[in-house]
Amino acid sequence: MRNILIILLLFLFWSCTSCNSEAHKTDSDSTIDKDMIDEEDIDIPDDLSDEVLTESEDTEPDEDGDVGTDSDEIPDSDYPEPTCIEIYEGDPESKLCFGPVKTNVKCNGSPENNEFVTVLEDDNPIGSVDKPMDMNDDFVFFTVNPKDKSRCFGEYTYCPDIYGCNKWDGYLYEIVISKFIHNVFSVEGQYIVFAVSDETTVSNKLYTGNLISNEILMLRDWVTSGYGKLQLKYPFLTYNSYDVPYVFNLETNETEKLSRLTGPFPRNDGKNLVLTGYYKQSGESDEETPFGIATWIVDMKTYEIKPLNVTATIGEGVVNIDGDYALIGSGRDLVYYGNFLNSWSGMDIYSFNMKTKREEKWTPEIKGIFEGNITKPSFEYPYFHYIANETNKIDTGASFVLNIETGETTKLWPSIGDEWMYIKDRHVILGGYYRNGIAKLPDLPRLPENADAGCEDNNVCTDNRYFVTDGKCHFIPNHERCDDKDDLTLLDVCIDGSCQGYAGTGTDEGMVEVEAGTFLYDGIEFEITDPFMMDVFEVTNSDYAKCVESKACVPPLRSRSLTVLDYYGNPLYDNYPVLYVNQYEAQVYCNWLGKRLPTEFEWMKAAWDGEEKTYLWGEEVPTYTNYYARTTTGFSGAVGYDVVEVGTFPVDKTVSGIMDMSGNVTEWTTSEWTYDLCVTPPCTGYFGSDLVVTKGGGTDMGPELKTRHPYTPWTHSFFTGFRCVKSVKN
């Protein structure tokens, strides 16, 4: 009886093992550690694959130093025979074979947590490892340019094929083999989409393959402009052609061209596509679009386009998205360390929470004249990866991963340089020209849909968030509006977990009255029916600090200016305009004093005093000898020109005595942005409340008064400040 029981238990164990060994081939969500599998317990068939690339049959190094493996020691796989087609019908030279075929080359082992390993060494007998890299539950994929150049098309010496290191048996497999170039691909689960290029790298054909059945299907012709970025989030494939993004649905075979956007690296999470580039109306050029280089999000069901970050920056970096978070590389923090353009540092990365519409900065402050460039963002909640380059040599950047829930940062590679790396399936993947590898991150569960739904604490003063790191609800203080049920308090804010109201000081100190009346704006007559008071000066660091001390305001997102790293909180700059305060935070400050932000037309009425003119001082164009206001646009020699103390330029003043409306910083208004000047209220913005008008010149733009800058209200920058207004009671 005991023997029968033992046999029964062994049979059950074997059955479960068999089920698990097959599960990884069909379930793209499963995560089985290959270290849990004991190869001695696996029944390996005697018959081996006929498709082995190298002929060595022993495990000792040959005369070239390459290591082979006895064919009877290579564990076989149950992948079906590859599917072979002719790219050009009737041309045997165009034969392409798709499907996993085992070679006798061993890959390196899998990494431990927070460890980085090279997947395949370049001294392997097949060829040199090339980019890109990708992975699924079975393989780590990459391209290999063969040592045998006779395998290449015509006279070419570059024809990388797609290979994969198998996570289960540790061997290298052929995936896509032909004489052509296969250096662009993307994988999700059992599907791979890859490009086939012949004698040029511009004209391509896109194919999709099923890695379980080896079925292969030609999708479409594809013409690129040098940026071969594909991303597959089944059923959506995103790519670009001449910098115009496309969305291809593999289930419906439908293609959507996002013709209003241009940009090199469209990314998606299966729900939304994000892109840093240009948004243009029909016929507009890059120079004519009012948004400049900005970051955009596209709903992949409705194809509605909305702004994520629109600011007057020199340039934006790559954007990534996962769930509620978008990670945006930004050039708004540039620090000049030379006396000529493009000699700068200070690239930084911000996260934007699309649910709360809050912007945060996760990357660290790097102090010094060269502040450092923090680039290459990649995000898979809660992990955020970036490259931090602390010198002006681009090959010295280190690879870091941050858990945004815990704040814990791990350095993976101390000197990876300016390489593209990204997170997928709890791994950091590096696929470069000269090095390849993966790093394993601690395995955490995915954030479930509506994860915060069970975390309500009924307190308006907290954000309720579920953390996958510890599986618990966290109640994080917020700074959104609340209601203290008192109509006399203009501002209600959450302080120390409770809602408190502020009636405002009621002071008119530091303000001047702007009378009601008509004025011309771009040749159109407008009327302000009620008089109002306006601050003479832009709100300063010391002004804003008082609100922070009262706990009604939050500190500026960053404490620096363009060139000064210890700007906010430094007594030397108390009387300089406060920076890195977004529109919401500016409104809180004004409400705290019983004031508000101006509308665009109130701002113009105050600036012009009824007389339309180009600059506050008239029509004379600023020159090198007389700037008239703190502004640098058009002056290439004025690199790194920073803000100044308010009221510094005496002619940058209105008739009623309001200072710095042509220079220093642009200023927030409450008006939604429209392409054409709105003549008849209500003025509904082109993107609704997601884009508002800032007015005035500054250190990063020209001094023309009628210029209307479109900015996302949640954005912080070193070139935007504000001043307040107050209605006059009759």
Helices and strands as residue ranges (DSSP letters): H 2-23, G 34-36, G 39-41, G 71-73, E 83-86, G 92-94, E 95-106, E 115-117, E 127-135, E 139-146, G 149-151, E 161-166, E 171-177, E 185-188, E 191-197, E 203-210, E 216-223, E 231-233, E 236-241, E 244-249, E 254-257, E 261-262, E 267-268, E 272-279, E 294-299, E 305-309, E 316-322, E 325-330, E 335-336, E 344-345, E 348-353, E 358-361, E 373-380, E 383-389, G 394-396, E 398-403, E 409-413, E 421-424, E 427-431, E 436-440, G 451-455, E 462-467, E 472-477, E 491-495, E 498-502, E 511-514, E 517-521, E 524-528, E 532-535, H 541-549, G 571-573, H 583-592, H 600-608, E 666-672, G 688-690, E 692-695, E 709-711, E 720-721, E 725-727
